[in-house]
Structure formats: structure tokens, C-alpha cells
Amino acid sequence: MSKKKVPAILMQHTEKNIRIIRDKLSRIGIGEKKLDDTTILASYSINKFGQLCALPKVIPPVQ
């Protein structure tokens, strides 16, 4: 039964983060409406102080 609760909690947390990130992006004038949720979560996060942070981009090495 607890297995069903974990995804729901994670889903709510993810949706809340997306909503907060979109709000902060719109406040600073970045057009976030064209970005999908996956792109937003891959590009931005909220730190423990509630500030918007850009995530570093990982570039795979050239072989």
C-alpha cells in the first residue's frame, strides 16, 4: 500500500517545484511558456532557501 503513496507524494512535489520555477521565471522576465515541464526540471531547481538556480549542463565527452 505504501508503494502507491510514494509516487503520489513525489508527483505532488514535482508539480509544486514546476509551479514555483515557472512563477520565478516569469517574475524575472524569462519566457517559460514555451518550455515543457521536463525541460524546466532539467534546467532549473529551487535551493533550500527558495531561490531559483540554474542546473549545470552536462556535456558528454567527444569520442
PQR file with spaces between the fields and no chain letter, atoms N, CA, C, O and H, PARSE charges and radii, in Angstrom:
ATOM       1  N    MET     1       0.820   -1.186    0.000 -0.4000 1.5000
ATOM       2  CA   MET     1       0.000    0.000    0.000 -0.0000 2.0000
ATOM       3  C    MET     1       0.869    1.256    0.000  0.5500 1.7000
ATOM       4  O    MET     1       0.508    2.247   -0.636 -0.5500 1.4000
ATOM       5  N    SER     2       1.987    1.238    0.688 -0.4000 1.5000
ATOM       6  CA   SER     2       2.842    2.416    0.738 -0.0000 2.0000
ATOM       7  C    SER     2       3.478    2.716   -0.615  0.5500 1.7000
ATOM       8  O    SER     2       3.876    3.852   -0.876 -0.5500 1.4000
ATOM       9  H    SER     2       2.280    0.433    1.204  0.4000 1.0000
ATOM      10  N    LYS     3       3.577    1.699   -1.481 -0.4000 1.5000
ATOM      11  CA   LYS     3       4.145    1.918   -2.808 -0.0000 2.0000
ATOM      12  C    LYS     3       3.285    2.876   -3.625  0.5500 1.7000
ATOM      13  O    LYS     3       3.809    3.626   -4.448 -0.5500 1.4000
ATOM      14  H    LYS     3       3.254    0.777   -1.270  0.4000 1.0000
ATOM      15  N    LYS     4       1.986    2.859   -3.411 -0.4000 1.5000
ATOM      16  CA   LYS     4       1.100    3.752   -4.140 -0.0000 2.0000
ATOM      17  C    LYS     4       1.201    5.178   -3.628  0.5500 1.7000
ATOM      18  O    LYS     4       0.979    6.121   -4.388 -0.5500 1.4000
ATOM      19  H    LYS     4       1.560    2.250   -2.742  0.4000 1.0000
ATOM      20  N    LYS     5       1.529    5.355   -2.359 -0.4000 1.5000
ATOM      21  CA   LYS     5       1.616    6.696   -1.791 -0.0000 2.0000
ATOM      22  C    LYS     5       2.885    7.412   -2.203  0.5500 1.7000
ATOM      23  O    LYS     5       2.866    8.632   -2.370 -0.5500 1.4000
ATOM      24  H    LYS     5       1.709    4.589   -1.742  0.4000 1.0000
ATOM      25  N    VAL     6       3.980    6.704   -2.372 -0.4000 1.5000
ATOM      26  CA   VAL     6       5.254    7.337   -2.700 -0.0000 2.0000
ATOM      27  C    VAL     6       5.190    8.071   -4.040  0.5500 1.7000
ATOM      28  O    VAL     6       5.572    9.240   -4.093 -0.5500 1.4000
ATOM      29  H    VAL     6       3.995    5.713   -2.237  0.4000 1.0000
ATOM      30  N    PRO     7       4.727    7.441   -5.126 -0.5600 1.5000
ATOM      31  CA   PRO     7       4.653    8.195   -6.380  0.2800 2.0000
ATOM      32  C    PRO     7       3.736    9.402   -6.297  0.5500 1.7000
ATOM      33  O    PRO     7       4.020   10.433   -6.908 -0.5500 1.4000
ATOM      34  N    ALA     8       2.646    9.296   -5.557 -0.4000 1.5000
ATOM      35  CA   ALA     8       1.736   10.438   -5.435 -0.0000 2.0000
ATOM      36  C    ALA     8       2.419   11.597   -4.727  0.5500 1.7000
ATOM      37  O    ALA     8       2.250   12.751   -5.122 -0.5500 1.4000
ATOM      38  H    ALA     8       2.416    8.459   -5.060  0.4000 1.0000
ATOM      39  N    ILE     9       3.190   11.301   -3.684 -0.4000 1.5000
ATOM      40  CA   ILE     9       3.910   12.350   -2.966 -0.0000 2.0000
ATOM      41  C    ILE     9       4.972   12.962   -3.860  0.5500 1.7000
ATOM      42  O    ILE     9       5.126   14.182   -3.900 -0.5500 1.4000
ATOM      43  H    ILE     9       3.327   10.364   -3.363  0.4000 1.0000
ATOM      44  N    LEU    10       5.707   12.122   -4.577 -0.4000 1.5000
ATOM      45  CA   LEU    10       6.730   12.635   -5.481 -0.0000 2.0000
ATOM      46  C    LEU    10       6.113   13.459   -6.595  0.5500 1.7000
ATOM      47  O    LEU    10       6.674   14.477   -7.002 -0.5500 1.4000
ATOM      48  H    LEU    10       5.583   11.130   -4.545  0.4000 1.0000
ATOM      49  N    MET    11       4.969   13.031   -7.088 -0.4000 1.5000
ATOM      50  CA   MET    11       4.296   13.757   -8.153 -0.0000 2.0000
ATOM      51  C    MET    11       3.866   15.132   -7.669  0.5500 1.7000
ATOM      52  O    MET    11       4.027   16.117   -8.389 -0.5500 1.4000
ATOM      53  H    MET    11       4.514   12.204   -6.758  0.4000 1.0000
ATOM      54  N    GLN    12       3.326   15.213   -6.467 -0.4000 1.5000
ATOM      55  CA   GLN    12       2.914   16.496   -5.915 -0.0000 2.0000
ATOM      56  C    GLN    12       4.119   17.400   -5.716  0.5500 1.7000
ATOM      57  O    GLN    12       4.051   18.597   -5.998 -0.5500 1.4000
ATOM      58  H    GLN    12       3.195   14.413   -5.882  0.4000 1.0000
ATOM      59  N    HIS    13       5.226   16.836   -5.232 -0.4000 1.5000
ATOM      60  CA   HIS    13       6.445   17.612   -5.017 -0.0000 2.0000
ATOM      61  C    HIS    13       6.974   18.142   -6.348  0.5500 1.7000
ATOM      62  O    HIS    13       7.375   19.302   -6.443 -0.5500 1.4000
ATOM      63  H    HIS    13       5.281   15.864   -5.003  0.4000 1.0000
ATOM      64  N    THR    14       6.973   17.293   -7.371 -0.4000 1.5000
ATOM      65  CA   THR    14       7.448   17.695   -8.695 -0.0000 2.0000
ATOM      66  C    THR    14       6.557   18.783   -9.282  0.5500 1.7000
ATOM      67  O    THR    14       7.055   19.778   -9.809 -0.5500 1.4000
ATOM      68  H    THR    14       6.647   16.351   -7.294  0.4000 1.0000
ATOM      69  N    GLU    15       5.264   18.600   -9.194 -0.4000 1.5000
ATOM      70  CA   GLU    15       4.333   19.608   -9.716 -0.0000 2.0000
ATOM      71  C    GLU    15       4.485   20.932   -8.982  0.5500 1.7000
ATOM      72  O    GLU    15       4.405   21.997   -9.594 -0.5500 1.4000
ATOM      73  H    GLU    15       4.860   17.792   -8.765  0.4000 1.0000
ATOM      74  N    LYS    16       4.703   20.870   -7.686 -0.4000 1.5000
ATOM      75  CA   LYS    16       4.893   22.091   -6.898 -0.0000 2.0000
ATOM      76  C    LYS    16       6.171   22.797   -7.332  0.5500 1.7000
ATOM      77  O    LYS    16       6.180   24.017   -7.495 -0.5500 1.4000
ATOM      78  H    LYS    16       4.769   20.005   -7.188  0.4000 1.0000
ATOM      79  N    ASN    17       7.259   22.035   -7.520 -0.4000 1.5000
ATOM      80  CA   ASN    17       8.519   22.635   -7.970 -0.0000 2.0000
ATOM      81  C    ASN    17       8.370   23.278   -9.338  0.5500 1.7000
ATOM      82  O    ASN    17       8.877   24.377   -9.565 -0.5500 1.4000
ATOM      83  H    ASN    17       7.252   21.044   -7.387  0.4000 1.0000
ATOM      84  N    ILE    18       7.682   22.607  -10.248 -0.4000 1.5000
ATOM      85  CA   ILE    18       7.473   23.170  -11.587 -0.0000 2.0000
ATOM      86  C    ILE    18       6.703   24.481  -11.480  0.5500 1.7000
ATOM      87  O    ILE    18       7.052   25.460  -12.140 -0.5500 1.4000
ATOM      88  H    ILE    18       7.271   21.715  -10.064  0.4000 1.0000
ATOM      89  N    ARG    19       5.665   24.509  -10.660 -0.4000 1.5000
ATOM      90  CA   ARG    19       4.857   25.719  -10.495 -0.0000 2.0000
ATOM      91  C    ARG    19       5.699   26.860   -9.907  0.5500 1.7000
ATOM      92  O    ARG    19       5.598   28.002  -10.355 -0.5500 1.4000
ATOM      93  H    ARG    19       5.381   23.714  -10.124  0.4000 1.0000
ATOM      94  N    ILE    20       6.524   26.547   -8.908 -0.4000 1.5000
ATOM      95  CA   ILE    20       7.380   27.568   -8.291 -0.0000 2.0000
ATOM      96  C    ILE    20       8.420   28.078   -9.292  0.5500 1.7000
ATOM      97  O    ILE    20       8.661   29.282   -9.384 -0.5500 1.4000
ATOM      98  H    ILE    20       6.606   25.619   -8.544  0.4000 1.0000
ATOM      99  N    ILE    21       9.032   27.160  -10.036 -0.4000 1.5000
ATOM     100  CA   ILE    21      10.051   27.559  -11.015 -0.0000 2.0000
ATOM     101  C    ILE    21       9.425   28.431  -12.093  0.5500 1.7000
ATOM     102  O    ILE    21       9.990   29.462  -12.457 -0.5500 1.4000
ATOM     103  H    ILE    21       8.837   26.183   -9.961  0.4000 1.0000
ATOM     104  N    ARG    22       8.263   28.031  -12.611 -0.4000 1.5000
ATOM     105  CA   ARG    22       7.592   28.844  -13.641 -0.0000 2.0000
ATOM     106  C    ARG    22       7.262   30.239  -13.110  0.5500 1.7000
ATOM     107  O    ARG    22       7.420   31.230  -13.823 -0.5500 1.4000
ATOM     108  H    ARG    22       7.804   27.193  -12.315  0.4000 1.0000
ATOM     109  N    ASP    23       6.809   30.316  -11.876 -0.4000 1.5000
ATOM     110  CA   ASP    23       6.479   31.604  -11.274 -0.0000 2.0000
ATOM     111  C    ASP    23       7.721   32.487  -11.172  0.5500 1.7000
ATOM     112  O    ASP    23       7.678   33.668  -11.516 -0.5500 1.4000
ATOM     113  H    ASP    23       6.680   29.511  -11.296  0.4000 1.0000
ATOM     114  N    LYS    24       8.812   31.918  -10.704 -0.4000 1.5000
ATOM     115  CA   LYS    24      10.040   32.703  -10.549 -0.0000 2.0000
ATOM     116  C    LYS    24      10.606   33.122  -11.900  0.5500 1.7000
ATOM     117  O    LYS    24      11.115   34.234  -12.037 -0.5500 1.4000
ATOM     118  H    LYS    24       8.847   30.958  -10.424  0.4000 1.0000
ATOM     119  N    LEU    25      10.523   32.246  -12.900 -0.4000 1.5000
ATOM     120  CA   LEU    25      10.993   32.602  -14.239 -0.0000 2.0000
ATOM     121  C    LEU    25      10.183   33.748  -14.830  0.5500 1.7000
ATOM     122  O    LEU    25      10.740   34.660  -15.442 -0.5500 1.4000
ATOM     123  H    LEU    25      10.108   31.343  -12.789  0.4000 1.0000
ATOM     124  N    SER    26       8.874   33.701  -14.647 -0.4000 1.5000
ATOM     125  CA   SER    26       8.034   34.772  -15.195 -0.0000 2.0000
ATOM     126  C    SER    26       8.274   36.090  -14.460  0.5500 1.7000
ATOM     127  O    SER    26       8.169   37.157  -15.064 -0.5500 1.4000
ATOM     128  H    SER    26       8.421   32.960  -14.150  0.4000 1.0000
ATOM     129  N    ARG    27       8.594   36.031  -13.167 -0.4000 1.5000
ATOM     130  CA   ARG    27       8.870   37.257  -12.412 -0.0000 2.0000
ATOM     131  C    ARG    27      10.137   37.957  -12.888  0.5500 1.7000
ATOM     132  O    ARG    27      10.230   39.184  -12.829 -0.5500 1.4000
ATOM     133  H    ARG    27       8.680   35.164  -12.677  0.4000 1.0000
ATOM     134  N    ILE    28      11.123   37.174  -13.366 -0.4000 1.5000
ATOM     135  CA   ILE    28      12.364   37.802  -13.830 -0.0000 2.0000
ATOM     136  C    ILE    28      12.367   38.017  -15.344  0.5500 1.7000
ATOM     137  O    ILE    28      13.367   38.456  -15.910 -0.5500 1.4000
ATOM     138  H    ILE    28      11.047   36.178  -13.414  0.4000 1.0000
ATOM     139  N    GLY    29      11.243   37.706  -15.995 -0.4000 1.5000
ATOM     140  CA   GLY    29      11.089   38.039  -17.402 -0.0000 2.0000
ATOM     141  C    GLY    29      11.564   36.988  -18.376  0.5500 1.7000
ATOM     142  O    GLY    29      11.746   37.291  -19.555 -0.5500 1.4000
ATOM     143  H    GLY    29      10.430   37.349  -15.535  0.4000 1.0000
ATOM     144  N    ILE    30      11.771   35.774  -17.933 -0.4000 1.5000
ATOM     145  CA   ILE    30      12.163   34.696  -18.848 -0.0000 2.0000
ATOM     146  C    ILE    30      10.886   34.029  -19.324  0.5500 1.7000
ATOM     147  O    ILE    30      10.066   33.591  -18.517 -0.5500 1.4000
ATOM     148  H    ILE    30      11.623   35.527  -16.975  0.4000 1.0000
ATOM     149  N    GLY    31      10.719   33.953  -20.645 -0.4000 1.5000
ATOM     150  CA   GLY    31       9.515   33.356  -21.212 -0.0000 2.0000
ATOM     151  C    GLY    31       9.519   31.851  -21.040  0.5500 1.7000
ATOM     152  O    GLY    31      10.131   31.138  -21.835 -0.5500 1.4000
ATOM     153  H    GLY    31      11.385   34.309  -21.301  0.4000 1.0000
ATOM     154  N    GLU    32       8.858   31.368  -20.031 -0.4000 1.5000
ATOM     155  CA   GLU    32       8.871   29.950  -19.712 -0.0000 2.0000
ATOM     156  C    GLU    32       7.707   29.202  -20.347  0.5500 1.7000
ATOM     157  O    GLU    32       7.641   27.977  -20.250 -0.5500 1.4000
ATOM     158  H    GLU    32       8.361   31.947  -19.385  0.4000 1.0000
ATOM     159  N    LYS    33       6.802   29.903  -20.983 -0.4000 1.5000
ATOM     160  CA   LYS    33       5.606   29.254  -21.520 -0.0000 2.0000
ATOM     161  C    LYS    33       5.932   28.281  -22.648  0.5500 1.7000
ATOM     162  O    LYS    33       5.185   27.328  -22.869 -0.5500 1.4000
ATOM     163  H    LYS    33       6.855   30.899  -21.062  0.4000 1.0000
ATOM     164  N    LYS    34       7.019   28.498  -23.355 -0.4000 1.5000
ATOM     165  CA   LYS    34       7.394   27.606  -24.448 -0.0000 2.0000
ATOM     166  C    LYS    34       8.109   26.355  -23.950  0.5500 1.7000
ATOM     167  O    LYS    34       8.256   25.389  -24.698 -0.5500 1.4000
ATOM     168  H    LYS    34       7.626   29.272  -23.176  0.4000 1.0000
ATOM     169  N    LEU    35       8.554   26.363  -22.696 -0.4000 1.5000
ATOM     170  CA   LEU    35       9.296   25.234  -22.153 -0.0000 2.0000
ATOM     171  C    LEU    35       8.340   24.198  -21.578  0.5500 1.7000
ATOM     172  O    LEU    35       7.375   24.545  -20.898 -0.5500 1.4000
ATOM     173  H    LEU    35       8.435   27.148  -22.088  0.4000 1.0000
ATOM     174  N    ASP    36       8.610   22.924  -21.854 -0.4000 1.5000
ATOM     175  CA   ASP    36       7.796   21.881  -21.238 -0.0000 2.0000
ATOM     176  C    ASP    36       8.342   21.566  -19.849  0.5500 1.7000
ATOM     177  O    ASP    36       9.427   22.018  -19.483 -0.5500 1.4000
ATOM     178  H    ASP    36       9.394   22.642  -22.407  0.4000 1.0000
ATOM     179  N    ASP    37       7.587   20.794  -19.084 -0.4000 1.5000
ATOM     180  CA   ASP    37       7.947   20.508  -17.694 -0.0000 2.0000
ATOM     181  C    ASP    37       9.293   19.801  -17.573  0.5500 1.7000
ATOM     182  O    ASP    37      10.069   20.101  -16.665 -0.5500 1.4000
ATOM     183  H    ASP    37       6.706   20.427  -19.381  0.4000 1.0000
ATOM     184  N    THR    38       9.577   18.873  -18.473 -0.4000 1.5000
ATOM     185  CA   THR    38      10.839   18.135  -18.431 -0.0000 2.0000
ATOM     186  C    THR    38      12.016   19.062  -18.629  0.5500 1.7000
ATOM     187  O    THR    38      13.024   18.940  -17.933 -0.5500 1.4000
ATOM     188  H    THR    38       8.947   18.630  -19.211  0.4000 1.0000
ATOM     189  N    THR    39      11.906   19.987  -19.565 -0.4000 1.5000
ATOM     190  CA   THR    39      12.976   20.947  -19.829 -0.0000 2.0000
ATOM     191  C    THR    39      13.197   21.862  -18.637  0.5500 1.7000
ATOM     192  O    THR    39      14.336   22.175  -18.290 -0.5500 1.4000
ATOM     193  H    THR    39      11.087   20.086  -20.130  0.4000 1.0000
ATOM     194  N    ILE    40      12.124   22.286  -18.018 -0.4000 1.5000
ATOM     195  CA   ILE    40      12.237   23.160  -16.847 -0.0000 2.0000
ATOM     196  C    ILE    40      12.953   22.438  -15.713  0.5500 1.7000
ATOM     197  O    ILE    40      13.851   23.003  -15.090 -0.5500 1.4000
ATOM     198  H    ILE    40      11.199   22.033  -18.300  0.4000 1.0000
ATOM     199  N    LEU    41      12.565   21.191  -15.440 -0.4000 1.5000
ATOM     200  CA   LEU    41      13.208   20.439  -14.358 -0.0000 2.0000
ATOM     201  C    LEU    41      14.661   20.112  -14.676  0.5500 1.7000
ATOM     202  O    LEU    41      15.479   19.983  -13.765 -0.5500 1.4000
ATOM     203  H    LEU    41      11.835   20.732  -15.946  0.4000 1.0000
ATOM     204  N    ALA    42      14.992   19.975  -15.963 -0.4000 1.5000
ATOM     205  CA   ALA    42      16.374   19.692  -16.349 -0.0000 2.0000
ATOM     206  C    ALA    42      17.239   20.944  -16.323  0.5500 1.7000
ATOM     207  O    ALA    42      18.464   20.844  -16.262 -0.5500 1.4000
ATOM     208  H    ALA    42      14.327   20.080  -16.702  0.4000 1.0000
ATOM     209  N    SER    43      16.627   22.115  -16.369 -0.4000 1.5000
ATOM     210  CA   SER    43      17.388   23.367  -16.459 -0.0000 2.0000
ATOM     211  C    SER    43      17.450   24.161  -15.162  0.5500 1.7000
ATOM     212  O    SER    43      18.420   24.880  -14.923 -0.5500 1.4000
ATOM     213  H    SER    43      15.631   22.197  -16.419  0.4000 1.0000
ATOM     214  N    TYR    44      16.429   24.041  -14.324 -0.4000 1.5000
ATOM     215  CA   TYR    44      16.334   24.872  -13.126 -0.0000 2.0000
ATOM     216  C    TYR    44      15.959   24.044  -11.901  0.5500 1.7000
ATOM     217  O    TYR    44      15.381   22.964  -12.015 -0.5500 1.4000
ATOM     218  H    TYR    44      15.641   23.457  -14.517  0.4000 1.0000
ATOM     219  N    SER    45      16.298   24.569  -10.739 -0.4000 1.5000
ATOM     220  CA   SER    45      15.869   23.972   -9.476 -0.0000 2.0000
ATOM     221  C    SER    45      15.661   25.087   -8.457  0.5500 1.7000
ATOM     222  O    SER    45      15.994   26.247   -8.699 -0.5500 1.4000
ATOM     223  H    SER    45      16.768   25.447  -10.646  0.4000 1.0000
ATOM     224  N    ILE    46      15.108   24.708   -7.324 -0.4000 1.5000
ATOM     225  CA   ILE    46      14.912   25.636   -6.218 -0.0000 2.0000
ATOM     226  C    ILE    46      15.811   25.158   -5.085  0.5500 1.7000
ATOM     227  O    ILE    46      15.729   24.002   -4.670 -0.5500 1.4000
ATOM     228  H    ILE    46      14.837   23.765   -7.127  0.4000 1.0000
ATOM     229  N    ASN    47      16.671   26.045   -4.583 -0.4000 1.5000
ATOM     230  CA   ASN    47      17.565   25.625   -3.500 -0.0000 2.0000
ATOM     231  C    ASN    47      16.839   25.643   -2.162  0.5500 1.7000
ATOM     232  O    ASN    47      15.660   25.989   -2.092 -0.5500 1.4000
ATOM     233  H    ASN    47      16.738   26.985   -4.920  0.4000 1.0000
ATOM     234  N    LYS    48      17.548   25.272   -1.104 -0.4000 1.5000
ATOM     235  CA   LYS    48      16.899   25.159    0.209 -0.0000 2.0000
ATOM     236  C    LYS    48      16.438   26.495    0.764  0.5500 1.7000
ATOM     237  O    LYS    48      15.669   26.527    1.725 -0.5500 1.4000
ATOM     238  H    LYS    48      18.506   24.991   -1.161  0.4000 1.0000
ATOM     239  N    PHE    49      16.893   27.603    0.179 -0.4000 1.5000
ATOM     240  CA   PHE    49      16.473   28.939    0.607 -0.0000 2.0000
ATOM     241  C    PHE    49      15.333   29.483   -0.255  0.5500 1.7000
ATOM     242  O    PHE    49      14.884   30.610   -0.048 -0.5500 1.4000
ATOM     243  H    PHE    49      17.518   27.576   -0.601  0.4000 1.0000
ATOM     244  N    GLY    50      14.864   28.685   -1.222 -0.4000 1.5000
ATOM     245  CA   GLY    50      13.757   29.085   -2.073 -0.0000 2.0000
ATOM     246  C    GLY    50      14.165   29.930   -3.262  0.5500 1.7000
ATOM     247  O    GLY    50      13.321   30.569   -3.891 -0.5500 1.4000
ATOM     248  H    GLY    50      15.229   27.769   -1.389  0.4000 1.0000
ATOM     249  N    GLN    51      15.460   29.940   -3.578 -0.4000 1.5000
ATOM     250  CA   GLN    51      15.945   30.725   -4.711 -0.0000 2.0000
ATOM     251  C    GLN    51      16.041   29.866   -5.963  0.5500 1.7000
ATOM     252  O    GLN    51      16.315   28.669   -5.886 -0.5500 1.4000
ATOM     253  H    GLN    51      16.145   29.421   -3.067  0.4000 1.0000
ATOM     254  N    LEU    52      15.816   30.481   -7.105 -0.4000 1.5000
ATOM     255  CA   LEU    52      15.910   29.815   -8.385 -0.0000 2.0000
ATOM     256  C    LEU    52      17.374   29.617   -8.747  0.5500 1.7000
ATOM     257  O    LEU    52      18.167   30.556   -8.674 -0.5500 1.4000
ATOM     258  H    LEU    52      15.593   31.454   -7.167  0.4000 1.0000
ATOM     259  N    CYS    53      17.735   28.401   -9.138 -0.4000 1.5000
ATOM     260  CA   CYS    53      19.107   28.098   -9.517 -0.0000 2.0000
ATOM     261  C    CYS    53      19.127   27.385  -10.863  0.5500 1.7000
ATOM     262  O    CYS    53      18.312   26.498  -11.119 -0.5500 1.4000
ATOM     263  H    CYS    53      17.091   27.638   -9.198  0.4000 1.0000
ATOM     264  N    ALA    54      20.048   27.774  -11.703 -0.4000 1.5000
ATOM     265  CA   ALA    54      20.235   27.071  -12.969 -0.0000 2.0000
ATOM     266  C    ALA    54      21.080   25.828  -12.704  0.5500 1.7000
ATOM     267  O    ALA    54      22.068   25.874  -11.970 -0.5500 1.4000
ATOM     268  H    ALA    54      20.709   28.494  -11.495  0.4000 1.0000
ATOM     269  N    LEU    55      20.676   24.726  -13.312 -0.4000 1.5000
ATOM     270  CA   LEU    55      21.442   23.498  -13.152 -0.0000 2.0000
ATOM     271  C    LEU    55      22.544   23.470  -14.193  0.5500 1.7000
ATOM     272  O    LEU    55      22.330   23.897  -15.327 -0.5500 1.4000
ATOM     273  H    LEU    55      19.874   24.688  -13.908  0.4000 1.0000
ATOM     274  N    PRO    56      23.738   22.970  -13.825 -0.5600 1.5000
ATOM     275  CA   PRO    56      24.811   22.892  -14.812  0.2800 2.0000
ATOM     276  C    PRO    56      24.466   21.887  -15.906  0.5500 1.7000
ATOM     277  O    PRO    56      23.890   20.832  -15.640 -0.5500 1.4000
ATOM     278  N    LYS    57      24.824   22.229  -17.129 -0.4000 1.5000
ATOM     279  CA   LYS    57      24.573   21.339  -18.254 -0.0000 2.0000
ATOM     280  C    LYS    57      25.709   20.342  -18.354  0.5500 1.7000
ATOM     281  O    LYS    57      26.886   20.696  -18.284 -0.5500 1.4000
ATOM     282  H    LYS    57      25.292   23.087  -17.345  0.4000 1.0000
ATOM     283  N    VAL    58      25.330   19.101  -18.517 -0.4000 1.5000
ATOM     284  CA   VAL    58      26.328   18.049  -18.646 -0.0000 2.0000
ATOM     285  C    VAL    58      26.528   17.778  -20.127  0.5500 1.7000
ATOM     286  O    VAL    58      25.600   17.388  -20.836 -0.5500 1.4000
ATOM     287  H    VAL    58      24.374   18.813  -18.573  0.4000 1.0000
ATOM     288  N    ILE    59      27.755   17.991  -20.580 -0.4000 1.5000
ATOM     289  CA   ILE    59      28.087   17.769  -21.987 -0.0000 2.0000
ATOM     290  C    ILE    59      28.873   16.464  -22.073  0.5500 1.7000
ATOM     291  O    ILE    59      29.938   16.345  -21.467 -0.5500 1.4000
ATOM     292  H    ILE    59      28.509   18.308  -20.005  0.4000 1.0000
ATOM     293  N    PRO    60      28.370   15.502  -22.807 -0.5600 1.5000
ATOM     294  CA   PRO    60      29.088   14.231  -22.893  0.2800 2.0000
ATOM     295  C    PRO    60      30.423   14.411  -23.610  0.5500 1.7000
ATOM     296  O    PRO    60      30.533   15.225  -24.527 -0.5500 1.4000
ATOM     297  N    PRO    61      31.437   13.651  -23.194 -0.5600 1.5000
ATOM     298  CA   PRO    61      32.749   13.784  -23.834  0.2800 2.0000
ATOM     299  C    PRO    61      32.716   13.306  -25.286  0.5500 1.7000
ATOM     300  O    PRO    61      31.971   12.391  -25.637 -0.5500 1.4000
ATOM     301  N    VAL    62      33.527   13.934  -26.107 -0.4000 1.5000
ATOM     302  CA   VAL    62      33.629   13.568  -27.516 -0.0000 2.0000
ATOM     303  C    VAL    62      34.548   12.359  -27.624  0.5500 1.7000
ATOM     304  O    VAL    62      35.618   12.322  -27.018 -0.5500 1.4000
ATOM     305  H    VAL    62      34.132   14.677  -25.822  0.4000 1.0000
ATOM     306  N    GLN    63      34.120   11.379  -28.398 -0.4000 1.5000
ATOM     307  CA   GLN    63      34.945   10.174  -28.545 -0.0000 2.0000
ATOM     308  C    GLN    63      35.593   10.101  -29.876  0.5500 1.7000
ATOM     309  O    GLN    63      36.320    9.148  -30.158 -0.5500 1.4000
ATOM     310  H    GLN    63      33.250   11.409  -28.891  0.4000 1.0000
